[in-house]
Amino acid sequence: MISLGKSLFLVFVFAILGSGSLPAQAAPFKAEVKYAQVGEVKLAYYTRGKGEPMLMIMGYAGSMSLWDPALVEELAKTNLLIMFDNRGIGFSTDTKENQTSIPQMADDAAGLVKALGYKKVNLLAWSMGARIGQQLMIRHPDLIKKGVLCAPDPGGSHSVHMEPSVAATFNNPKLTFLENVELLFTNDPAGKQAAKDSLGRIHSAAQNGSALNDFAVSQETKDRQIIARTKLWSADESNYENLKNIKIPVLVADGRDDLIDRPENSKIIASQIPFAWLAFYDGGHAFLYQQYKKFADTVKVFLEK
């Protein structure tokens, strides 16, 4: 004798078989590169997720493919992520004459937001991208709803610089990828494991198409960005002064052992921006990769307030 529970189960099975199909499963995400004309350059970008739009600005010599997939997956649960290549990086074009500066790249980012038809976006910017992010909030405040600055630097005489030995390595135009990674994570077992895990995720995402295989950076672009983030940024005293005029909510975050953009810089910036949040995490410059879940949870709470 067949029980009621088994009868219902058989009805379900026969219904599925009769329809000739099993319950549909969501197809795996595939990144699709798109382009937007912004002034004289064409910026490459792709989007992922759902929710309010969030513009993500990558740092020095980094393409949109270098965002850690674990962080992207967490953020994409509640945000429509807009990841793009700065001018001259990856799939984006650049001008023949060098126009690269932090303010110029901020204007590029603003132009991308407008080209995509958004009136306002949230912002998440890391490293040199956080310098661009500061300028974006200063120069185009009407475009940004809330901002998250990761490992930022205030510029000018207010910057707390990296140690000379670290600067010599990091600012070397011939810096290898692995040498760069060693500076991003802490030099301890936890940091080394985090670096290995993060690189594995980035490689896998590029291979399976969930992120773009978009890592090319020319030597000329590296040289231009080095000038922008060192000589020009060090001479800019206005950025720090203008931070006090930012009216939108801002979260400033860094790793406690950041060797590149020292944690003291985050304190300086947070104290200058009215009512800014300040958070520190275990890890170095790439704390948001090493502590991606904790960081993403903080961002979620910040954006929901």
Order of alpha helices (4+ residues) and beta strands (2+ residues): alpha-beta-beta-beta-alpha-beta-alpha-beta-alpha-beta-alpha-alpha-alpha-alpha-alpha-beta-alpha-beta-alpha-alpha
